[in-house]
Amino acid sequence: MPDRPGSVLQASMIRLVRRGAWAHAGRLLEKTHPADIAQVLERLTPADRKAVFDLIRSDAERAEVLAMVEFAAWTELVGELAPEVIGRILQHMSPDDAALLLRELPRDEADEVLLAMGELADDVESLLGYAEDTAGAIMTPDFFALDEGLPVKTAIERLQAAGEREASFYVYVVDAGEHLVGVLSLRQLIMQPPDKRLRDFMSSDPIRVTTDADQEEVSRIVARYDLLAVPVVDNANRLVGVVTVDDVIDVMREEATEDILKMVGTTVEETSAPGPVRGAWIRFPWLAVAFAGSVGGIYLLSEFEGVLQKTLQISFFLPTVLAMGGNVASQCAMVVVRGLATGRLELTAVSRILGRELGIALLLSLTFAAALFVAGSFMSFGAPGLPQVVALGLFSSMMIAAALGTLLPLGFTRLGIDPAVASGPFITTSIDVLGILSFFTIAWLLL
């Protein structure tokens, strides 16, 4: 029942589970699409999630549900199952999805599960040999590859004999040494004369990635060239697997989630509902940075005590100056981080990126500085030159924020650090300190 609203299904499932109506809950699951079950599982508490998952009777349906859940804590659902049971479930999953799940299990338990999978374990074990978050780790070895010298008639017969494959969007063409030399769609294949050779109409030199390519780069290539799948080759250009578009979508969602969480100073681990102690420890480092920056801001304010004593009213404008600077920095950082992640911005174009962001910041800074000058003049309190001081302070704070919000993600990327780390508590604390320094320096010079 794919058209059932998730909220209604969730409410029905929770009501049945809380009442202990396991038979009714099981019958409801039998009529529900695996994607809808996965969505409901994500919204339940860990205890209810495990209870509902255990109601799924078919190993094949359990495998489909596991492949569709969008949270990392797969071990919650299969952790208490015997390795033999997990092995039976994974036999119904694609090798890449099974490998991702096994990475979440302890090494000893994963080895036992592999033994329970029998012959199907070979493909999964080969994927586990690749580094995590690379093309090799997320690819599937289940693809069509045919020799370039085959005629169309023979190629079609071999495809029919091969049965259903996961990566069935394209037919990849290889030479005698299994090197990737071309690609063609199924439509191209069936539209050609029976005796025509594959090499005569294939698309030569297809888009490809190597096994050690980062998964973000793979997702950018798939999006850029509008592909349904991208072939994966080893260092010798031998075809070893294919990354399909459904895996790319999962990568995009995963990377976007990681970036968002890093921007607020936490990690994906928190989405699996760790205990309060672990949750506090995850958030502590970035909050410690913010706290240290705030203490530094207090020290800077004490250094400008003379300015505050002479013109106390200047402190009334400090929240506005800091807030506007922090907002500008966050906007610039978000644009640059997502631009780098999606490939829309190139690291080599630093001057162009900085020039664009500073140009935008200049227009906004002039606008809001003028507005604050008018507001300060209308309020008519403090020293005569106070409106000019707060306007210049806001202008400088916003321009510094734009420069920092743009350069920090670029610099972190250059150093091989995730640029999302440059956002959130780190950048806002830096802007607060620099905003206080610039604002009161202007006030000290002019007042």
C-alpha positions as CSV (number, residue, x, y, z in Angstrom):
1,M,0.0,0.0,0.0
2,P,2.4,2.6,-1.2
3,D,-0.1,5.4,-1.2
4,R,-0.8,5.2,2.5
5,P,0.4,8.4,4.3
6,G,3.4,7.7,6.4
7,S,2.0,9.4,9.4
8,V,-1.2,7.3,9.3
9,L,0.8,4.1,8.9
10,Q,3.1,5.2,11.7
11,A,0.2,6.0,14.1
12,S,-1.5,2.6,13.3
13,M,1.7,0.7,13.8
14,I,2.5,2.4,17.1
15,R,-1.0,1.8,18.4
16,L,-0.8,-1.9,17.5
17,V,2.6,-2.3,19.1
18,R,1.7,-0.5,22.3
19,R,-1.4,-2.7,22.6
20,G,0.6,-5.8,22.0
21,A,-1.5,-6.7,18.9
22,W,1.3,-8.4,17.2
23,A,-0.9,-10.5,14.9
24,H,-2.6,-7.3,13.5
25,A,0.7,-5.5,13.2
26,G,2.2,-8.4,11.3
27,R,-0.8,-8.5,8.9
28,L,-0.4,-4.7,8.4
29,L,3.3,-5.2,7.5
30,E,2.4,-7.8,4.9
31,K,0.3,-5.3,3.0
32,T,2.9,-2.5,3.3
33,H,5.6,-1.6,0.8
34,P,9.2,-2.1,2.2
35,A,10.0,1.6,1.6
36,D,7.0,2.6,3.8
37,I,8.1,0.2,6.5
38,A,11.6,1.7,6.4
39,Q,10.1,5.2,6.8
40,V,8.0,4.1,9.8
41,L,11.0,2.4,11.4
42,E,13.0,5.6,11.3
43,R,10.2,7.4,13.3
44,L,9.8,4.8,16.0
45,T,11.8,4.5,19.3
46,P,14.6,1.9,19.3
47,A,12.6,-0.6,21.2
48,D,9.5,-0.3,19.0
49,R,11.7,-0.3,15.9
50,K,13.3,-3.6,16.8
51,A,9.9,-5.1,17.7
52,V,8.3,-4.1,14.4
53,F,11.3,-5.3,12.4
54,D,11.1,-8.7,14.1
55,L,7.5,-9.0,12.8
56,I,8.6,-9.1,9.2
57,R,8.5,-12.8,8.3
58,S,10.3,-12.9,5.0
59,D,14.1,-12.7,4.8
60,A,13.7,-11.1,1.4
61,E,11.4,-8.4,2.7
62,R,13.7,-7.8,5.7
63,A,16.6,-7.3,3.2
64,E,14.6,-4.8,1.2
65,V,13.7,-2.8,4.4
66,L,17.3,-2.8,5.6
67,A,18.5,-1.5,2.2
68,M,16.0,1.4,2.4
69,V,16.5,2.7,6.0
70,E,18.1,6.1,6.1
71,F,19.8,5.9,9.4
72,A,23.2,4.4,10.2
73,A,22.3,2.2,13.2
74,W,21.5,-0.9,11.3
75,T,23.0,-2.9,14.2
76,E,19.9,-2.0,16.2
77,L,17.8,-4.1,13.9
78,V,20.1,-7.1,13.3
79,G,22.5,-6.9,16.3
80,E,20.6,-9.5,18.4
81,L,20.0,-11.9,15.5
82,A,22.2,-15.0,15.1
83,P,24.9,-14.7,12.4
84,E,23.1,-17.5,10.4
85,V,19.9,-15.4,10.4
86,I,21.7,-12.3,9.3
87,G,23.5,-14.3,6.6
88,R,20.2,-15.5,5.2
89,I,18.9,-11.9,5.1
90,L,22.0,-10.6,3.4
91,Q,21.7,-13.2,0.7
92,H,18.7,-11.3,-0.6
93,M,20.6,-7.9,-0.6
94,S,22.9,-6.5,-3.3
95,P,26.6,-7.0,-2.5
96,D,27.2,-3.3,-2.0
97,D,24.3,-2.9,0.5
98,A,25.3,-6.1,2.3
99,A,28.9,-4.8,2.6
100,L,27.7,-1.5,4.1
101,L,25.8,-3.3,6.7
102,L,28.7,-5.7,7.6
103,R,30.9,-2.6,8.1
104,E,28.6,-1.7,11.0
105,L,29.1,-5.0,12.8
106,P,32.0,-6.1,15.0
107,R,34.7,-7.8,13.0
108,D,34.3,-11.2,14.5
109,E,30.5,-11.1,14.0
110,A,30.9,-9.9,10.4
111,D,33.2,-12.9,9.7
112,E,30.6,-15.3,11.1
113,V,27.9,-13.7,8.9
114,L,30.1,-14.1,5.8
115,L,30.6,-17.8,6.5
116,A,26.8,-18.1,6.8
117,M,26.4,-16.5,3.4
118,G,28.2,-19.3,1.5
119,E,29.2,-18.6,-2.1
120,L,27.5,-15.1,-2.1
121,A,30.1,-14.0,0.4
122,D,32.9,-13.7,-2.1
123,D,31.5,-10.6,-3.8
124,V,30.7,-8.9,-0.5
125,E,34.1,-9.7,1.0
126,S,35.8,-8.2,-2.0
127,L,34.0,-4.9,-1.5
128,L,35.0,-4.9,2.2
129,G,38.6,-4.8,1.0
130,Y,38.1,-1.2,-0.3
131,A,38.4,1.9,1.9
132,E,35.2,3.2,3.3
133,D,33.5,6.0,1.4
134,T,35.2,5.2,-1.9
135,A,33.8,4.0,-5.2
136,G,35.1,0.5,-4.6
137,A,33.2,0.3,-1.3
138,I,29.8,1.4,-2.8
139,M,30.0,-0.3,-6.2
140,T,28.2,-3.5,-7.1
141,P,30.0,-6.3,-9.0
142,D,26.6,-7.2,-10.6
143,F,26.8,-5.8,-14.1
144,F,26.7,-6.7,-17.8
145,A,30.1,-6.8,-19.6
146,L,30.5,-8.2,-23.1
147,D,33.4,-8.6,-25.5
148,E,33.8,-5.9,-28.1
149,G,33.9,-8.4,-30.9
150,L,30.5,-10.0,-30.2
151,P,27.8,-9.6,-32.8
152,V,24.5,-8.1,-31.6
153,K,22.6,-11.4,-31.9
154,T,25.0,-13.2,-29.6
155,A,25.2,-10.3,-27.2
156,I,21.4,-10.3,-26.7
157,E,21.4,-14.1,-26.2
158,R,24.0,-13.8,-23.5
159,L,22.1,-11.0,-21.8
160,Q,19.0,-13.2,-21.7
161,A,20.9,-16.1,-20.3
162,A,22.5,-14.0,-17.6
163,G,19.2,-13.3,-15.9
164,E,18.3,-10.2,-13.9
165,R,21.2,-7.9,-12.8
166,E,21.1,-4.9,-10.6
167,A,23.1,-2.6,-12.9
168,S,21.0,-3.4,-16.0
169,F,20.9,0.2,-17.4
170,Y,23.9,-0.2,-19.6
171,V,26.0,-2.9,-21.3
172,Y,29.7,-2.3,-20.8
173,V,32.1,-3.4,-23.5
174,V,35.5,-4.9,-22.7
175,D,38.5,-6.2,-24.6
176,A,40.2,-9.6,-24.2
177,G,42.0,-8.3,-21.1
178,E,38.7,-7.2,-19.4
179,H,39.7,-3.5,-20.0
180,L,36.8,-1.1,-20.3
181,V,36.7,0.2,-23.9
182,G,33.1,1.2,-24.4
183,V,29.5,1.4,-23.3
184,L,26.0,1.2,-24.9
185,S,22.4,1.2,-23.7
186,L,20.1,-1.7,-24.0
187,R,18.0,0.4,-26.5
188,Q,21.1,0.9,-28.7
189,L,21.8,-2.9,-28.6
190,I,18.3,-4.0,-29.7
191,M,18.0,-1.4,-32.5
192,Q,21.1,-2.7,-34.3
193,P,21.3,-5.4,-37.1
194,P,21.9,-8.9,-35.7
195,D,25.4,-9.3,-37.3
196,K,26.8,-5.9,-36.4
197,R,29.7,-6.0,-33.9
198,L,29.6,-4.2,-30.6
199,R,32.8,-2.2,-31.3
200,D,31.2,-0.7,-34.4
201,F,28.5,1.3,-32.6
202,M,29.5,1.5,-28.9
203,S,30.3,4.8,-27.3
204,S,34.1,4.7,-26.9
205,D,36.0,6.0,-23.9
206,P,33.0,6.1,-21.5
207,I,32.9,8.2,-18.3
208,R,34.5,6.1,-15.4
209,V,35.9,6.3,-11.9
210,T,38.6,4.4,-10.2
211,T,38.1,2.2,-7.1
212,D,39.8,4.7,-4.8
213,A,37.7,7.7,-6.0
214,D,35.9,9.5,-3.1
215,Q,32.1,8.8,-3.1
216,E,31.4,12.5,-3.2
217,E,33.3,12.7,-6.5
218,V,31.3,9.8,-7.9
219,S,28.1,11.5,-7.0
220,R,29.2,14.7,-8.7
221,I,30.1,12.8,-11.9
222,V,26.8,11.0,-12.0
223,A,24.9,14.3,-11.5
224,R,27.1,16.2,-14.0
225,Y,26.7,13.7,-16.9
226,D,23.2,12.7,-16.0
227,L,24.1,9.0,-15.7
228,L,22.1,6.1,-14.3
229,A,25.3,4.2,-13.5
230,V,29.0,4.8,-13.7
231,P,31.6,2.1,-14.3
232,V,34.4,1.5,-11.7
233,V,37.8,0.4,-12.9
234,D,41.1,-0.5,-11.2
235,N,44.4,1.1,-11.8
236,A,44.9,-1.1,-15.0
237,N,41.5,0.1,-16.4
238,R,39.9,-3.4,-15.8
239,L,36.2,-3.2,-15.1
240,V,35.5,-4.3,-11.6
241,G,32.1,-2.9,-10.7
242,V,29.4,-0.3,-11.2
243,V,28.0,2.4,-9.0
244,T,24.2,2.8,-9.6
245,V,22.1,5.9,-9.2
246,D,20.3,4.6,-6.2
247,D,23.6,4.3,-4.3
248,V,24.5,7.8,-5.5
249,I,21.3,9.2,-4.0
250,D,22.2,7.5,-0.7
251,V,25.6,9.1,-0.9
252,M,24.2,12.6,-1.5
253,R,21.8,12.3,1.3
254,E,24.5,10.9,3.7
255,E,27.0,13.6,2.7
256,A,24.4,16.4,3.1
257,T,23.5,15.1,6.5
258,E,27.1,15.0,7.6
259,D,27.7,18.5,6.4
260,I,24.6,19.9,8.2
261,L,25.5,18.2,11.4
262,K,29.2,19.3,11.2
263,M,28.0,22.9,10.7
264,V,26.3,22.8,14.1
265,G,29.2,21.0,15.8
266,T,27.9,17.5,16.0
267,T,28.2,14.2,14.1
268,V,26.1,11.5,12.4
269,E,26.5,9.4,15.4
270,E,24.0,11.5,17.3
271,T,21.3,10.4,14.8
272,S,21.5,6.9,16.2
273,A,20.3,8.2,19.6
274,P,23.4,7.7,21.8
275,G,23.1,8.1,25.6
276,P,23.3,11.6,27.2
277,V,26.9,11.1,28.2
278,R,28.0,10.2,24.7
279,G,25.8,12.9,23.2
280,A,27.3,15.5,25.5
281,W,30.9,14.3,24.7
282,I,30.2,14.6,20.9
283,R,29.0,18.2,21.2
284,F,31.6,19.3,23.8
285,P,34.6,20.1,21.6
286,W,32.8,22.7,19.4
287,L,30.9,24.2,22.4
288,A,34.3,24.5,24.2
289,V,35.6,26.4,21.2
290,A,32.6,28.7,21.3
291,F,33.0,29.1,25.1
292,A,36.7,30.0,24.7
293,G,35.9,32.5,22.0
294,S,33.3,34.1,24.2
295,V,35.8,34.4,27.1
296,G,38.1,36.0,24.6
297,G,35.4,38.4,23.7
298,I,34.9,39.3,27.3
299,Y,38.6,40.1,27.6
300,L,38.5,42.3,24.5
301,L,35.5,44.2,26.0
302,S,37.5,44.8,29.1
303,E,40.3,46.3,27.1
304,F,37.9,48.8,25.7
305,E,36.5,49.7,29.1
306,G,37.4,53.3,28.6
307,V,35.3,53.5,25.5
308,L,32.4,52.0,27.2
309,Q,32.7,54.3,30.2
310,K,32.8,57.3,27.9
311,T,30.0,56.2,25.6
312,L,27.9,53.5,27.3
313,Q,25.3,53.7,24.6
314,I,27.7,52.1,22.1
315,S,27.0,48.7,23.8
316,F,23.4,48.9,22.8
317,F,24.4,48.3,19.2
318,L,26.8,45.5,19.8
319,P,24.2,42.6,19.5
320,T,23.2,43.9,16.1
321,V,26.7,44.2,14.8
322,L,27.7,40.7,16.0
323,A,24.4,39.1,14.8
324,M,24.7,40.6,11.3
325,G,28.3,39.6,11.0
326,G,27.5,36.0,12.1
327,N,24.7,35.7,9.7
328,V,26.8,36.9,6.7
329,A,29.6,34.5,7.6
330,S,27.2,31.6,7.9
331,Q,25.6,32.4,4.6
332,C,29.0,32.7,2.8
333,A,30.2,29.5,4.4
334,M,27.1,27.6,3.5
335,V,27.3,28.7,-0.2
336,V,31.0,27.7,-0.4
337,V,30.6,24.4,1.4
338,R,27.7,23.2,-0.7
339,G,29.3,24.6,-3.8
340,L,32.5,22.6,-3.2
341,A,30.4,19.5,-2.2
342,T,28.4,19.5,-5.4
343,G,31.2,20.5,-7.7
344,R,29.7,23.9,-8.7
345,L,32.7,25.7,-7.2
346,E,36.2,24.7,-8.1
347,L,39.0,25.1,-5.5
348,T,41.2,26.7,-8.2
349,A,38.9,29.6,-8.6
350,V,39.6,31.2,-5.2
351,S,39.8,34.8,-6.4
352,R,36.5,34.5,-8.4
353,I,34.7,32.9,-5.4
354,L,36.1,35.5,-3.0
355,G,35.3,38.4,-5.3
356,R,31.7,37.3,-5.8
357,E,31.1,36.9,-2.0
358,L,32.8,40.2,-1.2
359,G,30.8,41.9,-3.9
360,I,27.5,40.6,-2.4
361,A,28.7,41.5,1.1
362,L,29.6,45.0,0.0
363,L,26.1,45.8,-1.3
364,L,24.5,44.3,1.8
365,S,27.0,46.0,4.2
366,L,26.4,49.4,2.7
367,T,22.6,48.9,2.8
368,F,22.4,47.9,6.5
369,A,25.1,50.3,7.6
370,A,23.1,53.1,6.1
371,A,20.0,51.8,7.8
372,L,21.7,51.6,11.2
373,F,23.1,55.1,10.7
374,V,19.6,56.4,10.2
375,A,18.3,54.5,13.2
376,G,21.1,55.7,15.4
377,S,20.5,59.3,14.3
378,F,16.8,59.0,15.0
379,M,17.3,57.6,18.5
380,S,19.6,60.7,19.2
381,F,21.4,59.4,22.3
382,G,25.1,59.1,23.2
383,A,28.0,61.0,21.7
384,P,27.4,63.1,18.6
385,G,29.5,60.8,16.4
386,L,27.8,57.6,17.6
387,P,25.7,56.9,14.5
388,Q,28.8,57.1,12.2
389,V,30.7,54.8,14.5
390,V,28.1,52.1,14.7
391,A,27.5,52.3,10.9
392,L,31.2,51.8,10.2
393,G,31.4,49.1,12.8
394,L,28.5,47.2,11.2
395,F,30.1,47.6,7.8
396,S,33.5,46.4,8.9
397,S,32.0,43.4,10.8
398,M,30.0,42.3,7.8
399,M,32.9,42.6,5.4
400,I,35.3,40.7,7.7
401,A,32.6,38.0,8.2
402,A,32.2,37.6,4.4
403,A,35.9,37.2,3.9
404,L,36.3,34.8,6.7
405,G,33.2,32.8,5.8
406,T,34.5,32.4,2.3
407,L,38.2,31.7,2.9
408,L,37.9,29.3,5.9
409,P,36.0,26.6,3.9
410,L,38.4,27.0,1.0
411,G,41.4,26.8,3.3
412,F,40.1,23.8,5.1
413,T,39.5,22.0,1.7
414,R,43.0,22.9,0.6
415,L,44.4,21.2,3.8
416,G,42.3,18.1,3.1
417,I,39.8,18.9,6.0
418,D,36.1,18.7,5.5
419,P,35.0,22.3,4.8
420,A,31.8,21.9,6.8
421,V,34.0,22.0,9.9
422,A,34.7,25.6,9.1
423,S,31.1,26.5,9.8
424,G,28.9,26.6,12.8
425,P,30.4,27.3,16.2
426,F,33.9,27.7,14.8
427,I,33.1,30.5,12.4
428,T,30.5,32.3,14.5
429,T,32.9,32.4,17.4
430,S,35.7,33.8,15.2
431,I,33.3,36.4,13.8
432,D,32.2,37.5,17.3
433,V,35.8,38.0,18.4
434,L,36.8,39.9,15.3
435,G,33.5,41.8,15.3
436,I,34.1,43.1,18.8
437,L,37.7,44.0,17.9
438,S,36.9,45.9,14.8
439,F,33.8,47.6,16.2
440,F,35.5,49.0,19.3
441,T,38.7,49.8,17.5
442,I,36.6,52.1,15.3
443,A,34.9,53.5,18.3
444,W,38.2,54.1,20.1
445,L,39.7,55.9,17.0
446,L,36.6,58.1,16.3
447,L,35.2,58.8,19.8
